[in-house]
C-alpha cells in the first residue's frame, strides 16, 4: 500500500486531451527533467493508485500531455480530471540530492544545527521569487523559513529530517 508519507505532490490532472485517453497534467515539479519513471501515483477517490505511463510530452514549462496504460478513451480519462498526481520520495532521492524539488521536503521534520526541532514542513510558498518553507512549530504556530539551499546543512532521507543553519533571531520573528 502506498502511503502519503512516502510521496509528494508533483501536479494535478486538469483536463482531458483528444479522444484516445490523454490527459493534461499541470506540474509543479520538474521531476520529469531529472529522472525517468515508469509510473506516477494518482489520488483517485482518496486512494493512491500507481498509473503506468505509456508516453508523455511537454506541452509547456508547467504542463505535460500524458497517456497512461489502459486509459484509452476520453471517458476513462475524464474520471482522472481533478486528481492530484504524486511521485515517490525514494525515487526522487535516487535522482540526486542536489536536484531535489522543495516539494519533496513536505512532511519532513526541520531541525536547527543543534538538532533541536523547529517544526514540520507543511508546504512551500512559491508565490514570490524567494521561496519559503511553511513550517508548523511544536507549539502550533506557523513560521516561514527561507528555502535557500545554502541554509540546508543536512538531509536525512530515512529519518525525514532537514537540518537548517538559520540566521540568528529568525525564529523570534513569529
C-alpha atoms as a printed R data frame, in Angstrom:
    type eleno elety resid chain resno       x      y       z
1   ATOM     1    CA   UNK     A     1   0.000  0.000   0.000
2   ATOM     2    CA   UNK     A     2   1.288  3.448  -0.922
3   ATOM     3    CA   UNK     A     3   1.270  5.933   1.965
4   ATOM     4    CA   UNK     A     4   1.096  9.722   1.802
5   ATOM     5    CA   UNK     A     5   4.311  9.889   3.861
6   ATOM     6    CA   UNK     A     6   6.140  8.144   1.012
7   ATOM     7    CA   UNK     A     7   5.074 10.509  -1.783
8   ATOM     8    CA   UNK     A     8   4.944 14.193  -2.584
9   ATOM     9    CA   UNK     A     9   2.642 16.059  -4.936
10  ATOM    10    CA   UNK     A    10   4.039 16.978  -8.344
11  ATOM    11    CA   UNK     A    11   0.883 18.207 -10.015
12  ATOM    12    CA   UNK     A    12  -2.790 17.784 -10.831
13  ATOM    13    CA   UNK     A    13  -4.685 16.449 -13.833
14  ATOM    14    CA   UNK     A    14  -6.512 19.459 -15.226
15  ATOM    15    CA   UNK     A    15  -8.382 18.128 -18.265
16  ATOM    16    CA   UNK     A    16  -8.593 15.504 -20.967
17  ATOM    17    CA   UNK     A    17  -6.886 15.900 -24.322
18  ATOM    18    CA   UNK     A    18  -8.227 14.455 -27.585
19  ATOM    19    CA   UNK     A    19 -10.086 11.166 -27.764
20  ATOM    20    CA   UNK     A    20  -7.512  8.463 -27.067
21  ATOM    21    CA   UNK     A    21  -7.289  8.871 -23.309
22  ATOM    22    CA   UNK     A    22  -4.593 11.502 -22.898
23  ATOM    23    CA   UNK     A    23  -4.750 13.967 -20.033
24  ATOM    24    CA   UNK     A    24  -3.215 17.369 -19.408
25  ATOM    25    CA   UNK     A    25  -1.285 17.402 -16.164
26  ATOM    26    CA   UNK     A    26  -0.362 20.743 -14.595
27  ATOM    27    CA   UNK     A    27   3.037 20.159 -12.947
28  ATOM    28    CA   UNK     A    28   4.611 21.964 -10.015
29  ATOM    29    CA   UNK     A    29   7.820 19.928 -10.044
30  ATOM    30    CA   UNK     A    30  10.469 19.299 -12.698
31  ATOM    31    CA   UNK     A    31  10.817 15.599 -11.811
32  ATOM    32    CA   UNK     A    32  10.438 14.564 -15.466
33  ATOM    33    CA   UNK     A    33  13.575 16.553 -16.299
34  ATOM    34    CA   UNK     A    34  15.543 14.886 -13.511
35  ATOM    35    CA   UNK     A    35  14.617 11.210 -13.558
36  ATOM    36    CA   UNK     A    36  12.810  8.546 -15.507
37  ATOM    37    CA   UNK     A    37   9.907  6.667 -14.028
38  ATOM    38    CA   UNK     A    38   7.553  4.077 -15.451
39  ATOM    39    CA   UNK     A    39   4.679  5.379 -13.350
40  ATOM    40    CA   UNK     A    40   3.236  8.190 -11.287
41  ATOM    41    CA   UNK     A    41   0.801  7.911  -8.411
42  ATOM    42    CA   UNK     A    42  -2.673  9.389  -8.787
43  ATOM    43    CA   UNK     A    43  -5.050 10.036  -5.900
44  ATOM    44    CA   UNK     A    44  -8.363  8.519  -7.005
45  ATOM    45    CA   UNK     A    45 -11.234  8.791  -4.506
46  ATOM    46    CA   UNK     A    46  -8.773  9.228  -1.638
47  ATOM    47    CA   UNK     A    47  -6.664  6.200  -2.606
48  ATOM    48    CA   UNK     A    48  -3.134  6.446  -4.012
49  ATOM    49    CA   UNK     A    49  -3.007  4.366  -7.194
50  ATOM    50    CA   UNK     A    50   0.028  3.823  -9.458
51  ATOM    51    CA   UNK     A    51  -0.632  4.605 -13.117
52  ATOM    52    CA   UNK     A    52   1.916  3.362 -15.618
53  ATOM    53    CA   UNK     A    53   2.990  5.890 -18.232
54  ATOM    54    CA   UNK     A    54   2.634  4.861 -21.865
55  ATOM    55    CA   UNK     A    55   4.053  8.141 -23.121
56  ATOM    56    CA   UNK     A    56   4.272 11.823 -22.257
57  ATOM    57    CA   UNK     A    57   5.409 15.053 -23.828
58  ATOM    58    CA   UNK     A    58   5.806 18.553 -22.504
59  ATOM    59    CA   UNK     A    59   3.134 20.988 -23.549
60  ATOM    60    CA   UNK     A    60   4.758 23.931 -21.742
61  ATOM    61    CA   UNK     A    61   7.024 24.528 -18.755
62  ATOM    62    CA   UNK     A    62   4.103 23.842 -16.446
63  ATOM    63    CA   UNK     A    63   2.069 21.175 -18.227
64  ATOM    64    CA   UNK     A    64   2.529 17.711 -19.682
65  ATOM    65    CA   UNK     A    65   0.350 15.692 -22.052
66  ATOM    66    CA   UNK     A    66   0.287 12.210 -20.570
67  ATOM    67    CA   UNK     A    67  -1.048  8.896 -21.810
68  ATOM    68    CA   UNK     A    68  -1.454  6.141 -19.207
69  ATOM    69    CA   UNK     A    69  -1.550  2.411 -19.937
70  ATOM    70    CA   UNK     A    70  -5.112  1.059 -20.092
71  ATOM    71    CA   UNK     A    71  -6.699  4.538 -20.288
72  ATOM    72    CA   UNK     A    72  -7.798  4.533 -23.922
73  ATOM    73    CA   UNK     A    73 -10.891  6.734 -24.157
74  ATOM    74    CA   UNK     A    74 -11.837 10.286 -23.254
75  ATOM    75    CA   UNK     A    75 -14.459  8.910 -20.827
76  ATOM    76    CA   UNK     A    76 -11.836  6.882 -18.950
77  ATOM    77    CA   UNK     A    77  -9.519  9.893 -18.847
78  ATOM    78    CA   UNK     A    78 -12.336 12.183 -17.658
79  ATOM    79    CA   UNK     A    79 -12.539 10.219 -14.382
80  ATOM    80    CA   UNK     A    80  -8.993 11.397 -13.587
81  ATOM    81    CA   UNK     A    81  -9.638 15.124 -14.094
82  ATOM    82    CA   UNK     A    82  -9.063 16.986 -10.836
83  ATOM    83    CA   UNK     A    83  -6.985 14.178  -9.319
84  ATOM    84    CA   UNK     A    84  -3.694 15.041  -7.645
85  ATOM    85    CA   UNK     A    85  -0.541 13.409  -9.001
86  ATOM    86    CA   UNK     A    86   2.309 12.280  -6.764
87  ATOM    87    CA   UNK     A    87   5.825 10.904  -7.064
88  ATOM    88    CA   UNK     A    88   7.636  8.569  -4.684
89  ATOM    89    CA   UNK     A    89  10.130 10.329  -2.445
90  ATOM    90    CA   UNK     A    90  12.516  7.369  -2.606
91  ATOM    91    CA   UNK     A    91  12.686  7.551  -6.418
92  ATOM    92    CA   UNK     A    92  13.167 11.325  -6.308
93  ATOM    93    CA   UNK     A    93  16.038 10.910  -3.842
94  ATOM    94    CA   UNK     A    94  17.728  8.486  -6.241
95  ATOM    95    CA   UNK     A    95  17.884 11.246  -8.842
96  ATOM    96    CA   UNK     A    96  20.450 13.130  -6.772
97  ATOM    97    CA   UNK     A    97  20.265 15.140  -3.575
98  ATOM    98    CA   UNK     A    98  21.379 18.339  -5.285
99  ATOM    99    CA   UNK     A    99  18.400 18.248  -7.626
100 ATOM   100    CA   UNK     A   100  15.508 17.601  -5.236
101 ATOM   101    CA   UNK     A   101  12.373 19.664  -5.563
102 ATOM   102    CA   UNK     A   102  11.367 21.646  -2.488
103 ATOM   103    CA   UNK     A   103   8.005 19.821  -2.522
104 ATOM   104    CA   UNK     A   104   9.959 16.687  -1.654
105 ATOM   105    CA   UNK     A   105  10.507 18.092   1.853
106 ATOM   106    CA   UNK     A   106   6.832 18.458   2.761
107 ATOM   107    CA   UNK     A   107   6.321 16.317   5.861
108 ATOM   108    CA   UNK     A   108   9.985 16.455   6.884
109 ATOM   109    CA   UNK     A   109  10.915 17.443  10.434
110 ATOM   110    CA   UNK     A   110  13.044 20.609  10.357
111 ATOM   111    CA   UNK     A   111  15.898 20.830  12.872
112 ATOM   112    CA   UNK     A   112  18.323 23.573  13.775
113 ATOM   113    CA   UNK     A   113  22.088 22.946  13.761
114 ATOM   114    CA   UNK     A   114  21.935 21.691  17.366
115 ATOM   115    CA   UNK     A   115  19.335 19.054  16.462
116 ATOM   116    CA   UNK     A   116  16.509 20.953  18.174
117 ATOM   117    CA   UNK     A   117  13.169 20.573  16.354
118 ATOM   118    CA   UNK     A   118  11.969 23.725  14.626
119 ATOM   119    CA   UNK     A   119   8.790 22.101  13.334
120 ATOM   120    CA   UNK     A   120   7.288 20.160  10.447
121 ATOM   121    CA   UNK     A   121   7.394 21.386   6.857
122 ATOM   122    CA   UNK     A   122   3.720 21.709   5.867
123 ATOM   123    CA   UNK     A   123   4.002 23.372   2.470
124 ATOM   124    CA   UNK     A   124   6.097 25.532   0.159
125 ATOM   125    CA   UNK     A   125   5.248 29.172  -0.588
126 ATOM   126    CA   UNK     A   126   6.378 29.679  -4.179
127 ATOM   127    CA   UNK     A   127   4.414 32.858  -4.885
128 ATOM   128    CA   UNK     A   128   7.452 35.093  -4.697
129 ATOM   129    CA   UNK     A   129  10.937 34.929  -6.159
130 ATOM   130    CA   UNK     A   130  12.296 33.788  -2.780
131 ATOM   131    CA   UNK     A   131  10.578 30.515  -1.918
132 ATOM   132    CA   UNK     A   132   9.720 29.721   1.693
133 ATOM   133    CA   UNK     A   133   9.164 26.605   3.762
134 ATOM   134    CA   UNK     A   134   5.872 26.870   5.671
135 ATOM   135    CA   UNK     A   135   6.691 25.184   8.984
136 ATOM   136    CA   UNK     A   136   4.347 24.349  11.847
137 ATOM   137    CA   UNK     A   137   6.187 24.741  15.147
138 ATOM   138    CA   UNK     A   138   5.655 22.272  18.028
139 ATOM   139    CA   UNK     A   139   3.510 24.937  19.775
140 ATOM   140    CA   UNK     A   140   1.202 25.048  16.717
141 ATOM   141    CA   UNK     A   141   2.401 28.407  15.396
142 ATOM   142    CA   UNK     A   142   3.326 28.732  11.749
143 ATOM   143    CA   UNK     A   143   6.686 30.154  10.713
144 ATOM   144    CA   UNK     A   144   8.139 30.937   7.290
145 ATOM   145    CA   UNK     A   145  11.718 29.795   6.710
146 ATOM   146    CA   UNK     A   146  13.700 30.803   3.608
147 ATOM   147    CA   UNK     A   147  14.023 27.758   1.343
148 ATOM   148    CA   UNK     A   148  17.543 28.543   0.255
149 ATOM   149    CA   UNK     A   149  19.980 25.703  -0.414
150 ATOM   150    CA   UNK     A   150  22.812 27.477   1.414
151 ATOM   151    CA   UNK     A   151  20.786 27.266   4.665
152 ATOM   152    CA   UNK     A   152  20.312 23.492   4.386
153 ATOM   153    CA   UNK     A   153  23.178 21.743   6.176
154 ATOM   154    CA   UNK     A   154  21.920 18.138   6.191
155 ATOM   155    CA   UNK     A   155  19.195 15.965   4.706
156 ATOM   156    CA   UNK     A   156  18.360 12.603   6.258
157 ATOM   157    CA   UNK     A   157  16.048 10.848   3.813
158 ATOM   158    CA   UNK     A   158  15.385  7.841   6.054
159 ATOM   159    CA   UNK     A   159  14.572  9.853   9.189
160 ATOM   160    CA   UNK     A   160  12.866 12.539   7.068
161 ATOM   161    CA   UNK     A   161  14.739 15.380   8.720
162 ATOM   162    CA   UNK     A   162  16.056 18.602   7.250
163 ATOM   163    CA   UNK     A   163  18.753 20.419   9.231
164 ATOM   164    CA   UNK     A   164  18.990 24.167   8.709
165 ATOM   165    CA   UNK     A   165  21.532 26.831   9.612
166 ATOM   166    CA   UNK     A   166  19.244 29.791  10.240
167 ATOM   167    CA   UNK     A   167  20.208 33.427  10.779
168 ATOM   168    CA   UNK     A   168  20.146 34.404  14.442
169 ATOM   169    CA   UNK     A   169  16.776 35.798  15.558
170 ATOM   170    CA   UNK     A   170  14.805 34.478  12.568
171 ATOM   171    CA   UNK     A   171  12.586 32.219  14.674
172 ATOM   172    CA   UNK     A   172  11.726 35.064  17.053
173 ATOM   173    CA   UNK     A   173  10.031 36.971  14.208
174 ATOM   174    CA   UNK     A   174   6.831 34.880  14.533
